[in-house]
Amino acid sequence: MDELAVNSLLERLGMTEYDAKTLVALFKLRETEAPEISRVAQVPKTRVYDVLDRLIKKGLVIEINGRPKRYRVLEPNQVFSVLIKEKKDEIVSLEKLALQLAELFAPGVK
């Protein structure tokens, strides 16, 4: 599977384009500093820190304190498991909402 296919899958799993590019870069680099991630991912330096913060909050990337800070991605199978679980949870929530709305509009319900 090529990089574009991985980016596409990550985007289908709810990642933004910059999120996906950053994750793919980290899959290649494993652990490094933000400027290197920015360069490899082709994400502007001004945006890469925001992207990394989002990925940390999702539990996909670990921030390693120090000077300078370094960032490490989880194993790819862990990343995809987290993203797929989020997508499944979203689908379950949508199913519940759809059932509630179906009941609301069922014949004879006022």
N, C-alpha and C positions, 0 to 999 in steps of 0.2 A: 504494500500500500504506500503510495507516495505522500508527500507532505500536504499537497492540496486536498487529497482525500481525507487525511487526518484532520486538517483544518475544517473541512466541510462537516465531518462527523461531530467535531467539538461544537461547531456552531449549531447543528441540529439538536445537540444536547443542552443548548441554552447559553453557550459562551458567545461573547461578542467577538468580532474579528480580531481585535487586539488581544483579548483573553486567549483565544485559540493560538494565535501566533506566538504569544509569550509562553504558553504551555509547551508547544512544539519545540521552541528554542531551548527551554529548560529540559525537555526530554533528551535533547542532544547534549547539552552542557552538564546536566545533573546538578551542579552547584557552582554558582558564580555571583559576581556583583551586577548591580542593575545596569551600568553602562554597557557591559558585555551582552546582557540579555537584550537590551535595546538594539544593539548593533545586529545581533544574529536574527532577532525577531522582526527587524525593520519596523519597530514601534518607536515613535518619537520619545526622546529622553524625558520630555515634559509630561508624557502620558504613562510611561512605564511604571512609575512609582504608584500611581492610582490603580493600574492593572494589578500589580503585585499585591497591593493592599486588599483588593477584592478577592484574589486567589488565596490569600492567607485566611481571610474571613470564611471562605468556603472550605478551608481545611485541605487545600490541594498543594499548597506551598508552605514551606517553613522558613521563617526569617531567622537568620543566625546573627546574633548581636556581635558587634565588634566594629572596628574601624578599618575599612569600610564594611557596611553590612553586606552579608552574603545571603543568597536565597537558594533553597534546595527544593526540588519538586518531589512529591511522593512517587512511588513506583507507578508506571503507567496503568497497570491493572487496578490499582487502588483508586487512581484518578477517575478512570472510566466507571468503576463501581459506584463511587460517590455521585457522579453525574447521572448515571442511569437510575440510581435510587431516587434522586431529586425528580427526575422526569416521571418515574412511576408514581411517586407521591402526588405530583401535579395531576396526573391522569386520574388517580383515585379521587382526588378532590373535585375534578371536573365531572366525574361520573356521579358523585353524590349531588352536586349542584344540578346536574341535568335531571336526575330523578326527582328532586324537589320541584323543579320547574315543570316537569311532566305532570306531576300530581296537581300542581296549581292550575294547569290548563286542561286537566282531564274533564271529560263531559260530566255534567251534573255538579261540578264543584264551583261554588260561588265565593 
